[in-house]
Amino acid sequence: MEISEKIKEEILKLISSPGIEVEDIVEKVKVDYETIMNFLSEEYEKHNLDYGRRICCRF
């Protein structure tokens, strides 16, 4: 399933909100769980979101 840019922005905004779970996002944006997880995985790999943690934990 293809996700529009508007929905992608909404997913990223919601996932960065404290207390919001992926299940909550599924209900709010009306996109299935698998599609949201695939999108988040792609964003994670594309932006290497683990980079800051690796630097922090080296010292």
NUROTOR-945056 format. One record per residue (C-alpha): residue number from 1; z, x, y. Coordinates in steps of 0.2 Angstrom, whole numbers. Each point is the difference from the previous one (the first is absolute). Layout:
BEGIN
{resi->NUM; pz->Z; px->X; py->Y}
...
This chain:
BEGIN
{resi->1; pz->0; px->0; py->0}
{resi->2; pz->-5; px->6; py->17}
{resi->3; pz->14; px->0; py->14}
{resi->4; pz->-5; px->-3; py->18}
{resi->5; pz->6; px->13; py->13}
{resi->6; pz->11; px->-13; py->8}
{resi->7; pz->9; px->-3; py->-17}
{resi->8; pz->2; px->19; py->-3}
{resi->9; pz->8; px->1; py->17}
{resi->10; pz->12; px->-14; py->-4}
{resi->11; pz->4; px->8; py->-17}
{resi->12; pz->4; px->17; py->8}
{resi->13; pz->11; px->-9; py->13}
{resi->14; pz->9; px->-10; py->-13}
{resi->15; pz->3; px->14; py->-12}
{resi->16; pz->8; px->11; py->14}
{resi->17; pz->12; px->-14; py->4}
{resi->18; pz->17; px->2; py->-7}
{resi->19; pz->5; px->-13; py->-13}
{resi->20; pz->-18; px->-5; py->-4}
{resi->21; pz->-5; px->2; py->-18}
{resi->22; pz->-18; px->0; py->-7}
{resi->23; pz->3; px->-17; py->-7}
{resi->24; pz->4; px->-7; py->17}
{resi->25; pz->-17; px->8; py->6}
{resi->26; pz->-9; px->-9; py->-14}
{resi->27; pz->7; px->-17; py->6}
{resi->28; pz->-3; px->4; py->19}
{resi->29; pz->-18; px->6; py->-1}
{resi->30; pz->-6; px->-10; py->-15}
{resi->31; pz->-7; px->15; py->-9}
{resi->32; pz->4; px->4; py->-18}
{resi->33; pz->13; px->13; py->-5}
{resi->34; pz->-13; px->12; py->-9}
{resi->35; pz->-11; px->0; py->16}
{resi->36; pz->14; px->4; py->11}
{resi->37; pz->7; px->14; py->-11}
{resi->38; pz->-18; px->8; py->-1}
{resi->39; pz->-1; px->0; py->19}
{resi->40; pz->17; px->8; py->2}
{resi->41; pz->-4; px->13; py->-13}
{resi->42; pz->-17; px->4; py->9}
{resi->43; pz->9; px->2; py->16}
{resi->44; pz->14; px->10; py->-7}
{resi->45; pz->-13; px->13; py->-7}
{resi->46; pz->-11; px->-1; py->15}
{resi->47; pz->14; px->4; py->12}
{resi->48; pz->11; px->11; py->-12}
{resi->49; pz->15; px->-10; py->5}
{resi->50; pz->11; px->11; py->-11}
{resi->51; pz->-3; px->16; py->11}
{resi->52; pz->15; px->-2; py->11}
{resi->53; pz->12; px->-2; py->-14}
{resi->54; pz->-7; px->16; py->-9}
{resi->55; pz->2; px->10; py->16}
{resi->56; pz->18; px->-7; py->3}
{resi->57; pz->6; px->4; py->-18}
{resi->58; pz->-6; px->18; py->0}
{resi->59; pz->14; px->6; py->10}
